[in-house]
């Protein structure tokens, strides 16, 4: 999983996430399954604090002005939901750390 994250303080207040699942991931059925799973993994991260938003309450919340793109790698087609969840959470954490270190520089 690759995550590109931009925190734009001039943008709207709610975070936005887009997904890129190329043909390298698999056929149309596999790509759609990956997109559906990714949407469900990211949904709790989009919920405002206190809303609960989803099943996974340990999911990191995205900053209010965040714009993110999640790019699925070919191995995502064979990954379980739990593996996708871990990969996405890890990728978002790394992206957030890069944004934080870039803003302090």
C-alpha positions in Angstrom: 0.0 0.0 0.0 1.2 3.5 -0.8 -0.3 6.6 0.7 0.2 10.1 -0.5 -1.0 12.7 2.1 -1.4 16.4 1.9 -2.6 18.6 4.7 -4.0 21.8 3.1 -5.2 24.2 5.7 -7.0 26.3 3.0 -9.1 23.4 1.8 -12.5 22.2 3.2 -12.6 21.0 6.8 -13.4 17.4 6.1 -10.7 15.0 5.0 -10.9 13.4 1.5 -9.5 10.1 0.4 -9.2 8.7 -3.1 -8.2 5.2 -4.2 -6.1 4.1 -7.2 -6.4 0.4 -8.0 -4.7 -0.4 -11.4 -5.1 -3.3 -13.7 -1.9 -4.7 -12.2 -4.0 -5.7 -9.1 -6.1 -8.1 -11.1 -9.3 -8.3 -13.1 -12.3 -6.1 -12.6 -13.8 -8.3 -9.9 -10.6 -8.3 -7.9 -10.0 -4.5 -8.3 -13.6 -3.8 -7.1 -13.2 -6.1 -4.1 -10.0 -4.3 -3.1 -11.6 -0.9 -3.5 -14.6 -1.9 -1.4 -12.3 -3.3 1.3 -10.1 -0.1 1.3 -13.2 2.1 1.6 -14.3 0.2 4.7 -10.7 0.3 6.2 -10.5 4.1 5.7 -14.1 4.9 6.8 -13.3 5.0 10.6 -10.3 7.3 9.9 -12.7 9.8 8.3 -15.1 10.0 11.2 -15.0 13.1 13.3 -13.8 12.5 16.9 -16.7 11.3 19.0 -18.7 9.9 16.1 -17.4 6.4 16.4 -17.7 6.0 12.6 -16.7 2.4 12.4 -15.9 -0.9 14.0 -12.2 -0.2 14.5 -12.0 2.5 17.2 -8.1 2.2 17.2 -7.9 3.6 13.7 -5.8 6.8 13.4 -7.9 9.8 12.6 -7.0 11.9 9.6 -6.3 15.6 10.1 -9.3 17.8 9.3 -7.8 19.3 6.1 -6.2 16.1 4.8 -6.2 15.0 1.2 -5.0 11.4 0.7 -4.5 9.0 -2.2 -4.3 5.3 -1.4 -2.6 3.3 -4.2 -3.1 -0.4 -4.0 -0.2 -2.7 -5.0 -0.8 -6.0 -6.8 -0.4 -8.0 -3.6 -3.6 -6.3 -2.3 -5.8 -8.7 -4.4 -4.7 -11.7 -2.3 -4.5 -9.8 1.1 -7.1 -10.4 3.8 -9.1 -7.6 5.3 -7.0 -7.7 8.4 -3.8 -7.4 6.3 -5.2 -4.5 4.4 -6.2 -2.8 7.6 -2.7 -3.1 9.0 -1.0 -2.0 5.8 -3.3 1.0 5.4 -2.8 2.1 9.1 0.9 1.7 8.8 1.1 3.6 5.5 -1.1 6.5 6.9 1.1 6.6 10.0 4.3 6.9 7.9 2.7 9.5 5.6 1.5 11.5 8.7 5.0 11.4 10.1 6.5 12.6 6.9 4.0 15.5 6.8 4.7 16.4 10.4 8.5 16.3 9.9 8.2 18.4 6.7 6.0 21.1 8.5 8.6 21.4 11.3 11.5 21.9 8.9 
